[in-house]
Amino acid sequence: MRPDLATMIERVTLLRERCARGARDEGLLEQIEDVLSEGYAQALAGDAWSNSTEERLQQRISGEGEPFRARRLRLRLLATEHAQFQRELVALRRGLAELRHDRDRLCVGSDRRSAR
């Protein structure tokens, strides 16, 4: 089953917006850690789905016994779905990397404040 990355991408985006606004409310770092953990787990699940889809594409390419027109249509649909998913997976990984950077900046900022 194809993982739904859209919800996680939205969660990452919302947290990044809070960081950009300079939000320093309690629990923000904890929420970021949770989203990073969940996000990387979803990215790994996405990698697994992507790999299995690539295997199915290879099977369809060599699909003996299936009429050419039907095979071509299924290949096109699966390839389109795979390409869209890859774009979402790249967007998720990019957002997670940026959120990790935001978290690091927040941690440095809180370290400086506590050192005073």
VODORO-613524 format. One line per field, with one value per atom (N, C-alpha, C, O): residue number from 1; atom name; x, y, z. Coordinates in Angstrom, 3 decimals. Layout:
% VODORO-613524
i <- c(NUM;...)
at <- c(CA;...)
u <- c(X;...)
v <- c(Y;...)
w <- c(Z;...)
This chain:
% VODORO-613524
i <- c(1;1;1;1;2;2;2;2;3;3;3;3;4;4;4;4;5;5;5;5;6;6;6;6;7;7;7;7;8;8;8;8;9;9;9;9;10;10;10;10;11;11;11;11;12;12;12;12;13;13;13;13;14;14;14;14;15;15;15;15;16;16;16;16;17;17;17;17;18;18;18;18;19;19;19;19;20;20;20;20;21;21;21;21;22;22;22;22;23;23;23;23;24;24;24;24;25;25;25;25;26;26;26;26;27;27;27;27;28;28;28;28;29;29;29;29;30;30;30;30;31;31;31;31;32;32;32;32;33;33;33;33;34;34;34;34;35;35;35;35;36;36;36;36;37;37;37;37;38;38;38;38;39;39;39;39;40;40;40;40;41;41;41;41;42;42;42;42;43;43;43;43;44;44;44;44;45;45;45;45;46;46;46;46;47;47;47;47;48;48;48;48;49;49;49;49;50;50;50;50;51;51;51;51;52;52;52;52;53;53;53;53;54;54;54;54;55;55;55;55;56;56;56;56;57;57;57;57;58;58;58;58;59;59;59;59;60;60;60;60;61;61;61;61;62;62;62;62;63;63;63;63;64;64;64;64;65;65;65;65;66;66;66;66;67;67;67;67;68;68;68;68;69;69;69;69;70;70;70;70;71;71;71;71;72;72;72;72;73;73;73;73;74;74;74;74;75;75;75;75;76;76;76;76;77;77;77;77;78;78;78;78;79;79;79;79;80;80;80;80;81;81;81;81;82;82;82;82;83;83;83;83;84;84;84;84;85;85;85;85;86;86;86;86;87;87;87;87;88;88;88;88;89;89;89;89;90;90;90;90;91;91;91;91;92;92;92;92;93;93;93;93;94;94;94;94;95;95;95;95;96;96;96;96;97;97;97;97;98;98;98;98;99;99;99;99;100;100;100;100;101;101;101;101;102;102;102;102;103;103;103;103;104;104;104;104;105;105;105;105;106;106;106;106;107;107;107;107;108;108;108;108;109;109;109;109;110;110;110;110;111;111;111;111;112;112;112;112;113;113;113;113;114;114;114;114;115;115;115;115;116;116;116;116)
at <- c(N;CA;C;O;N;CA;C;O;N;CA;C;O;N;CA;C;O;N;CA;C;O;N;CA;C;O;N;CA;C;O;N;CA;C;O;N;CA;C;O;N;CA;C;O;N;CA;C;O;N;CA;C;O;N;CA;C;O;N;CA;C;O;N;CA;C;O;N;CA;C;O;N;CA;C;O;N;CA;C;O;N;CA;C;O;N;CA;C;O;N;CA;C;O;N;CA;C;O;N;CA;C;O;N;CA;C;O;N;CA;C;O;N;CA;C;O;N;CA;C;O;N;CA;C;O;N;CA;C;O;N;CA;C;O;N;CA;C;O;N;CA;C;O;N;CA;C;O;N;CA;C;O;N;CA;C;O;N;CA;C;O;N;CA;C;O;N;CA;C;O;N;CA;C;O;N;CA;C;O;N;CA;C;O;N;CA;C;O;N;CA;C;O;N;CA;C;O;N;CA;C;O;N;CA;C;O;N;CA;C;O;N;CA;C;O;N;CA;C;O;N;CA;C;O;N;CA;C;O;N;CA;C;O;N;CA;C;O;N;CA;C;O;N;CA;C;O;N;CA;C;O;N;CA;C;O;N;CA;C;O;N;CA;C;O;N;CA;C;O;N;CA;C;O;N;CA;C;O;N;CA;C;O;N;CA;C;O;N;CA;C;O;N;CA;C;O;N;CA;C;O;N;CA;C;O;N;CA;C;O;N;CA;C;O;N;CA;C;O;N;CA;C;O;N;CA;C;O;N;CA;C;O;N;CA;C;O;N;CA;C;O;N;CA;C;O;N;CA;C;O;N;CA;C;O;N;CA;C;O;N;CA;C;O;N;CA;C;O;N;CA;C;O;N;CA;C;O;N;CA;C;O;N;CA;C;O;N;CA;C;O;N;CA;C;O;N;CA;C;O;N;CA;C;O;N;CA;C;O;N;CA;C;O;N;CA;C;O;N;CA;C;O;N;CA;C;O;N;CA;C;O;N;CA;C;O;N;CA;C;O;N;CA;C;O;N;CA;C;O;N;CA;C;O;N;CA;C;O;N;CA;C;O;N;CA;C;O;N;CA;C;O;N;CA;C;O;N;CA;C;O;N;CA;C;O;N;CA;C;O;N;CA;C;O;N;CA;C;O;N;CA;C;O;N;CA;C;O;N;CA;C;O;N;CA;C;O;N;CA;C;O)
u <- c(0.832;0.000;0.885;1.864;0.519;1.307;1.172;0.058;2.292;2.235;1.704;1.986;0.933;0.416;1.425;1.502;2.185;3.214;2.686;3.316;1.554;1.035;0.806;1.127;0.260;-0.008;1.284;1.354;2.307;3.580;4.246;4.825;4.171;4.737;4.059;4.722;2.745;2.013;2.452;2.630;2.628;3.077;4.460;4.711;5.346;6.694;6.599;7.255;5.797;5.637;5.115;5.618;4.116;3.551;4.580;4.663;5.357;6.393;7.469;7.958;7.837;8.841;8.329;9.095;7.038;6.457;6.510;6.797;6.234;6.321;7.759;7.975;8.715;10.123;10.480;11.187;9.997;10.303;9.717;10.284;8.583;7.970;8.670;8.319;9.661;10.397;9.689;9.985;8.750;8.022;9.005;9.847;8.885;9.758;8.900;9.359;7.638;6.750;7.220;7.953;6.759;7.139;6.646;5.542;7.446;7.060;7.401;7.255;7.852;8.159;9.269;9.140;10.354;11.450;10.994;11.393;10.157;9.642;8.773;8.858;7.937;7.112;7.982;7.709;9.020;9.930;10.577;10.644;11.055;11.682;10.708;11.077;9.459;8.450;8.212;8.155;8.075;7.815;9.024;8.867;10.225;11.417;11.448;11.714;11.179;11.190;10.133;10.416;8.915;7.829;8.090;7.820;8.612;8.868;9.915;9.749;11.009;12.038;11.531;11.913;10.675;10.075;9.191;9.212;8.412;7.582;8.433;8.085;9.534;10.418;10.975;11.083;11.327;11.815;10.715;10.970;9.494;8.365;8.152;7.808;8.362;8.256;9.314;9.036;10.523;11.581;11.189;11.401;10.616;10.202;9.113;9.160;8.128;7.064;7.640;7.270;8.539;9.151;9.908;9.803;10.672;11.423;10.489;10.739;9.417;8.494;7.771;7.459;7.504;6.859;7.796;7.360;9.069;10.035;10.113;10.260;10.017;10.006;8.761;8.831;7.611;6.376;6.476;5.980;7.120;7.311;8.135;7.807;9.195;10.032;9.235;9.387;8.393;7.563;6.571;6.330;6.003;5.034;5.706;5.119;6.939;7.651;7.809;7.658;8.112;8.300;7.024;7.056;5.892;4.613;4.165;3.440;4.602;4.202;2.754;2.289;2.061;0.699;-0.335;-1.535;0.104;-0.819;-0.826;0.233;-2.001;-2.056;-1.242;-1.218;-0.585;0.312;-0.387;0.156;-1.587;-2.281;-2.616;-2.470;-3.055;-3.384;-2.113;-2.103;-1.058;0.218;0.757;1.259;0.654;1.136;0.353;0.946;-0.956;-1.779;-1.414;-1.259;-1.276;-0.908;0.489;0.723;1.400;2.747;2.710;3.366;1.956;1.874;1.292;1.812;0.219;-0.405;0.543;0.672;1.198;2.110;3.329;3.786;3.851;5.011;4.646;5.450;3.461;3.007;2.854;3.281;2.243;2.082;3.445;3.653;4.355;5.694;6.422;7.050;6.340;7.014;6.446;7.202;5.119;4.498;4.938;5.245;4.966;5.370;6.826;7.159;7.683;9.091;9.238;10.073;8.435;8.478;8.051;8.661;7.011;6.568;7.638;7.866;8.288;9.323;10.512;11.071;10.891;11.974;11.557;12.358;10.307;9.816;9.819;10.171;9.429;9.435;10.854;11.106;11.772;13.154;13.769;14.497;13.482;13.988;13.412;14.141;12.102;11.466;12.008;12.200;12.260;12.819;14.228;14.576;15.023;16.379;16.319;17.093;15.409;15.271;14.748;15.182;13.808;13.287;14.378;14.447;15.217;16.339;17.276;17.781;17.496;18.322;17.654;18.327;16.348;15.608;15.756;15.983;15.628;15.769;17.152;17.290;18.162;19.535;19.721;20.376;19.150;19.234;18.515;19.000;17.359;16.624;17.422;17.451;18.061;18.854;20.032;20.327;20.707;21.833;21.325;21.956;20.199;19.637;19.246;19.452;18.686;18.299;19.538;19.529;20.592;21.850;22.455;22.963;22.398;22.958;22.173;22.752;20.834;20.013;20.251;20.280;20.422;20.610;22.014;22.226;22.965;24.339;24.466;25.448;23.497;23.576;23.342;23.375)
v <- c(-1.177;0.000;1.252;1.343;2.187;3.419;4.281;4.616;4.641;5.509;6.895;7.412;7.486;8.838;9.815;9.972;10.462;11.399;12.814;13.635;13.109;14.484;15.000;16.151;14.175;14.602;14.935;15.936;14.105;14.360;15.609;16.396;15.796;17.000;18.236;19.236;18.171;19.299;19.549;20.701;18.502;18.671;19.320;20.204;18.871;19.452;20.935;21.773;21.247;22.628;23.519;24.623;23.042;23.840;24.092;25.201;23.079;23.277;24.241;25.063;24.150;25.065;26.497;27.424;26.682;28.023;28.567;29.746;27.713;28.149;28.560;29.562;27.806;28.145;29.466;30.290;29.668;30.895;32.127;33.217;31.948;33.069;33.335;34.273;32.511;32.707;32.126;32.495;31.214;30.590;29.831;29.075;30.044;29.363;28.747;28.568;28.426;27.917;26.548;25.817;26.250;24.984;23.832;23.870;22.851;21.662;21.695;20.682;22.833;22.925;21.956;21.227;21.941;21.025;19.573;18.751;19.264;17.893;17.532;16.420;18.475;18.231;18.037;17.171;18.840;18.703;17.320;16.654;16.885;15.560;14.462;13.535;14.568;13.567;13.521;12.448;14.703;14.761;14.262;13.583;14.594;14.082;12.559;11.913;11.981;10.522;9.875;8.940;10.395;9.849;10.074;9.204;11.240;11.570;10.673;10.202;10.432;9.539;8.109;7.388;7.685;6.350;6.268;5.267;7.326;7.328;7.360;6.731;8.084;8.123;6.731;6.333;5.993;4.622;3.725;2.904;3.882;3.124;3.509;2.669;4.789;5.246;4.618;4.262;4.483;3.811;2.372;1.890;1.688;0.297;0.210;-0.660;1.120;1.119;1.402;0.755;2.363;2.725;1.545;1.278;0.842;-0.323;-1.410;-1.994;-1.689;-2.732;-2.308;-3.145;-1.011;-0.517;-0.639;-0.974;-0.371;-0.543;-2.002;-2.289;-2.919;-4.345;-4.691;-5.448;-4.126;-4.377;-3.805;-4.403;-2.642;-2.071;-3.008;-3.226;-3.556;-4.492;-5.728;-6.227;-6.216;-7.376;-7.053;-7.867;-5.868;-5.460;-5.293;-5.611;-4.792;-4.605;-5.940;-6.024;-6.971;-8.286;-9.109;-10.296;-8.506;-9.192;-10.074;-9.636;-11.308;-12.276;-12.689;-12.780;-12.930;-13.406;-12.295;-12.553;-11.093;-9.972;-9.209;-8.955;-8.847;-8.094;-6.799;-6.149;-6.448;-5.296;-4.011;-3.260;-3.745;-2.487;-2.397;-1.335;-3.482;-3.485;-3.304;-2.568;-3.970;-3.861;-2.435;-1.900;-1.830;-0.465;0.510;1.403;0.357;1.230;1.066;2.062;-0.162;-0.400;0.148;0.719;-0.027;0.519;2.034;2.602;2.676;4.134;4.617;5.559;3.977;4.372;4.162;5.029;3.017;2.716;3.636;4.099;3.898;4.790;6.213;6.887;6.675;8.002;8.100;9.079;7.077;7.058;7.040;7.736;6.246;6.148;7.493;7.920;8.147;9.440;10.489;11.252;10.532;11.483;11.184;12.099;9.918;9.533;9.918;10.387;9.725;10.098;11.596;12.002;12.414;13.860;14.162;15.001;13.484;13.678;13.221;13.878;12.112;11.588;12.546;12.757;13.116;14.106;15.342;15.885;15.785;16.948;16.664;17.536;15.456;15.091;15.102;15.685;14.468;14.424;15.831;16.134;16.674;18.046;18.793;19.476;18.662;19.318;18.831;19.627;17.530;16.974;17.518;17.843;17.612;18.147;19.605;20.018;20.378;21.785;21.905;22.776;21.023;21.038;20.658;21.226;19.714;19.335;20.533;20.767;21.278;22.486;23.523;24.156;23.696;24.609;24.178;25.007;22.889;22.375;22.677;23.094;22.465;22.736;24.207;24.530;25.101;26.530;26.865;27.674;26.244;26.486;25.993;26.648;24.849;24.292;25.203;25.434;25.722;26.628;27.886;28.390;28.399;29.599;29.391;30.281;28.237;27.989;27.756;28.085;27.198;27.013;28.365;28.556;29.298;30.640;31.359;32.025;31.212;31.874;31.280;32.010;29.959;29.329;29.579;29.452;29.928;30.189;31.568;31.848;32.405;33.777;33.824;34.900)
w <- c(0.000;0.000;0.000;0.740;-0.829;-0.973;0.282;0.685;0.900;2.074;1.704;0.622;2.615;2.419;3.006;4.225;2.161;2.614;2.777;3.445;2.183;2.189;3.604;3.899;4.477;5.847;6.574;7.288;6.400;7.057;6.488;7.237;5.186;4.568;5.156;5.433;5.346;5.927;7.369;7.764;8.150;9.538;9.593;10.412;8.717;8.657;8.294;8.912;7.310;6.860;7.986;8.192;8.708;9.809;10.910;11.438;11.256;12.267;11.784;12.559;10.522;9.977;10.013;10.276;9.749;9.808;11.234;11.440;12.216;13.613;13.948;14.630;13.482;13.729;13.051;13.631;11.838;11.097;11.782;11.704;12.451;13.179;14.497;15.212;14.824;16.067;17.269;18.406;17.028;18.143;19.030;18.545;20.315;21.270;22.382;23.510;22.038;23.066;23.573;22.907;24.775;25.399;24.542;23.999;24.433;23.692;22.211;21.528;21.701;20.276;19.889;18.905;20.650;20.330;20.395;19.571;21.379;21.494;20.286;19.766;19.845;18.663;17.428;16.596;17.316;16.173;16.189;15.155;17.358;17.465;17.056;16.335;17.519;17.162;15.655;15.054;15.059;13.610;12.822;11.807;13.281;12.598;12.647;11.634;13.812;13.940;13.045;12.296;13.143;12.328;10.837;10.009;10.514;9.112;8.487;7.362;9.227;8.677;8.570;7.648;9.501;9.403;8.159;7.443;7.903;6.702;5.432;4.432;5.474;4.304;4.018;2.858;5.064;4.870;4.307;3.427;4.813;4.263;2.794;1.963;2.496;1.111;0.221;-0.923;0.742;-0.013;-0.326;-1.439;0.666;0.467;-0.603;-1.473;-0.533;-1.533;-2.917;-3.897;-2.986;-4.262;-4.866;-6.063;-4.033;-4.523;-5.033;-6.087;-4.301;-4.750;-6.021;-6.868;-6.159;-7.377;-8.572;-9.673;-8.359;-9.440;-9.877;-11.065;-8.927;-9.271;-10.080;-11.048;-9.673;-10.431;-11.832;-12.787;-11.963;-13.296;-14.172;-15.338;-13.610;-14.368;-14.777;-15.892;-13.883;-14.206;-15.312;-16.203;-15.246;-16.274;-17.633;-18.667;-17.623;-18.885;-19.600;-20.819;-18.839;-19.451;-19.423;-19.750;-19.038;-18.834;-19.984;-20.877;-19.950;-20.974;-20.758;-19.622;-21.828;-21.759;-21.611;-21.704;-21.386;-21.244;-22.568;-23.142;-23.052;-24.307;-24.199;-23.154;-25.288;-25.307;-24.876;-24.066;-25.404;-25.081;-23.593;-22.988;-23.012;-21.574;-20.752;-19.765;-21.159;-20.444;-20.529;-19.541;-21.691;-21.880;-21.008;-20.403;-20.933;-20.101;-18.621;-17.915;-18.149;-16.754;-16.453;-15.388;-17.386;-17.204;-17.074;-16.201;-17.925;-17.903;-16.571;-15.973;-16.107;-14.841;-13.661;-12.797;-13.633;-12.534;-12.564;-11.519;-13.751;-13.873;-13.452;-12.808;-13.801;-13.409;-11.895;-11.283;-11.294;-9.846;-9.148;-8.154;-9.674;-9.083;-9.168;-8.199;-10.299;-10.474;-9.516;-8.914;-9.372;-8.447;-7.015;-6.252;-6.661;-5.314;-5.057;-3.969;-6.040;-5.876;-5.610;-4.802;-6.282;-6.039;-4.594;-3.931;-4.110;-2.733;-1.745;-0.729;-2.035;-1.151;-1.073;0.003;-2.193;-2.212;-1.404;-0.643;-1.570;-0.822;0.681;1.476;1.070;2.486;3.036;4.090;2.339;2.823;2.904;3.849;1.931;1.956;3.153;3.873;3.367;4.507;5.832;6.752;5.947;7.178;7.435;8.570;6.389;6.545;7.001;7.865;6.429;6.814;8.246;8.999;8.618;9.982;10.981;12.070;10.619;11.488;11.681;12.779;10.611;10.694;11.608;12.422;11.476;12.356;13.810;14.691;14.053;15.411;15.971;17.121;15.155;15.608;15.960;16.951;15.156;15.449;16.747;17.538;16.969;18.212;19.416;20.458;19.272;20.372;20.690;21.862;19.678;19.902;20.573;21.502;20.119;20.721;22.170;22.996;22.497;23.894;24.762;25.948;24.191;24.938;25.291;26.395;24.350;24.600;25.697;26.554;25.655;26.673;28.045;29.035;28.127;29.436;29.990;31.196;29.142;29.581;30.225;30.912;30.007;30.545;32.016;32.613)
